[in-house]
Amino acid sequence: MKRYCIKCEPERVEFLDVLRETDDGYLVRVVRVKDGYEKTVEEFMARHLFEMCVKTGYIYEAAVAATSVA
């Protein structure tokens, strides 16, 4: 499983985990943490959208996959 950081406001932490890849895209888990609260959503992301987000730098591969957010 690859983990990607999502660009966001400095007081918030957001990341995206790729759970599964298909021909059309990716099943991803998006985790948002702000003010001690965590929101997790699993959804499908089209391949072209994922690639555009990587290309523009909106998401970027995390150096080390963390198991949790402090």
N, C-alpha and C positions, 0 to 999 in steps of 0.2 A: 504494500500500500504506500503510495506516495503522498506526501503532505506538501501543500502549497500555502504560503502566506498570502493574505488578501490586503491590498493597500486600503487603509482606513484612517480614521481620526486617531491621534496619538493616545487618547485616553481609552481606546477600545482595542481589543485583540480579536482578529478574525482569521480563521484558517479553513482550508478546504482539503479534505482527504478523498482521494480517488479510491472508491471501493471496488469498482468493476468497470472494465472497458468493453464496449460493444462496437459493432460496425458503425453505428450511427452516432455514438458519443460515449458518455461516461455516467455511471451512477456515482454521485458524490455526496459527501456529508459536509455540510457547512456549519462551523461552530463559531458563534459570536459571543464574546465575553465583554461585559461592561458593568462597572460598579458592582462587581462581585456576582453578577447574575450571568448565567450561561444559557444560550438558546441554541439548540441543535436541530438542523433540518436535513433530511435526506431527499434528494431529488435527482432527476435526469438532467444532464447538461449536454446539449448538442456539440458535436465535435468541432464544428466551425466556430462556435462561441468560445469554447475552451481554448482553442488555438489562438483566437484573436485576443483573449485576455492575457495569455502568456506573451504573445508578440508585443502587446502594448505595455506590458509590465504591471498590469492590474493585479495579476497573480504571479508569484514567482516561487520556485521550488525552495523549500526550507532546507537549510544546511544539514540539520539533524532532526529526524522525526521525533517529536516529543510525545509522551503518552498522556500528558495533561497540561493544563495551563494554570500557572500560579496566580 
